[in-house]
Amino acid sequence: MSKLSPYINEIVSFIVMLLMLAALVAGQTNARAYQLAALDAASNEVIRTSHFRLEDE
């Protein structure tokens, strides 16, 4: 057996933990962009709705 055999589980767990940390950091850096896109989409929906109301009246 290799010297690393007893530590395979710990090595895999450490790699998974680093990948999860990278995903968290990437999500946090993109959170502001997603929030701005959601606000923009919501404001466009309000403008579109009020425009339709004016046309119907």
Secondary structure, DSSP 4 states (H G I P E B T S, - for coil): --TTGGGHHHHHHHHHHHHHHHHHHHHHHHHHHHHHHHHHHHHHHHHHHHHHHHHH-
